[in-house]
Amino acid sequence: MIGTQVNENTKRIRDRIQRKAANCGRNPLSVKLVAVSKKKPSPLIREAISAGLDVFGENYIKEAIEKIQELKEESISWHFIGHLQSNKAKQAVLHFDLIHSVDSLRLARELDIQAGKISKIQNILVQVNISKEATKSGIQTEDTIDLIRNMAKLDHISVRGLMTMPPFFDDPERARPFFKDLKKLSDRIVQENIPGIHMDELSMGMTGDFEAAIEEGATLVRIGTAIFGERL
Ligand SMILES: *Cc1c(COP(=O)(O)O)cnc(C)c1O
């Protein structure tokens, strides 16, 4: 049978993830692939589902909800990975199993309120601006522990780990120091022993640099282009 492009891409990426994990002594099952489907239509997502993918990452609430509704009969999980405004918290809580991009107490509080209304405990990651770029979302490294201490007091959100997005480089080796820094920060937070805070997940690595991210401890890699092709 002739496979589709998405099917072949998926196989190739999974293979690279598994090989890289095994090569650095990690359990390949400890690295989860989040297929980033922003700007890609539902039929392509169906192809990815046929290829065995079951976690999809979206950046824009309105676009995401349309696709989530089109694909509601599928047993897949949706993650929100884009910048989230507080006024979209209600929608986010309704539709996403994990929100990777929480970077303020204000947003965390709004998510907590909205999750409380539907008796949900919303899993979140804290997005850290590890590279200190002025234009990037994310909390500053030095403010992260305080933020997490405050988040720990909120009953309807559960912090599962950290996420970062380093600057774009042609050479993935240049992203590696930022992945190392995120891992170090995660280890420091573990040592703080904050009640109710789990540092199980490190969301880092995209099409161009996911192998370096896996070597540095990524548990969630967010890959779009290498699965679905270039975005217009
Ligand atoms: C678009 C996007 C990705 C995927 O990027 P690719 O280079 O296409 O793999 C990953 N993470 C975030 C936050 C994104 O916005």
The ligand as an SDF file (V2000), in Angstrom:
LIG
                    3D

 15 15  0  0  0  0  0  0  0  0999 V2000
    4.4150   26.0600   15.6120 C   0  0  0  0  0  0  0  0  0  0  0  0
    4.9510   25.6150   16.9010 C   0  0  0  0  0  0  0  0  0  0  0  0
    5.6540   24.4050   17.0150 C   0  0  0  0  0  0  0  0  0  0  0  0
    6.0000   23.5040   15.8470 C   0  0  0  0  0  0  0  0  0  0  0  0
    7.0280   24.0520   15.0770 O   0  0  0  0  0  0  0  0  0  0  0  0
    7.6870   23.2240   13.8590 P   0  0  0  0  0  0  0  0  0  0  0  0
    8.9750   23.9140   13.6550 O   0  0  0  0  0  0  0  0  0  0  0  0
    6.7550   23.3510   12.7040 O   0  0  0  0  0  0  0  0  0  0  0  0
    7.8590   21.8310   14.2950 O   0  0  0  0  0  0  0  0  0  0  0  0
    6.0600   24.0110   18.2870 C   0  0  0  0  0  0  0  0  0  0  0  0
    5.7980   24.7480   19.3740 N   0  0  0  0  0  0  0  0  0  0  0  0
    5.1350   25.9190   19.3030 C   0  0  0  0  0  0  0  0  0  0  0  0
    4.8770   26.6710   20.5490 C   0  0  0  0  0  0  0  0  0  0  0  0
    4.6990   26.3820   18.0710 C   0  0  0  0  0  0  0  0  0  0  0  0
    4.0590   27.5570   18.0230 O   0  0  0  0  0  0  0  0  0  0  0  0
  1  2  1  0
  2  3  1  0
  2 14  2  0
  3  4  1  0
  3 10  2  0
  4  5  1  0
  5  6  1  0
  6  7  2  0
  6  8  1  0
  6  9  1  0
 10 11  1  0
 11 12  2  0
 12 13  1  0
 12 14  1  0
 14 15  1  0
M  END
$$$$
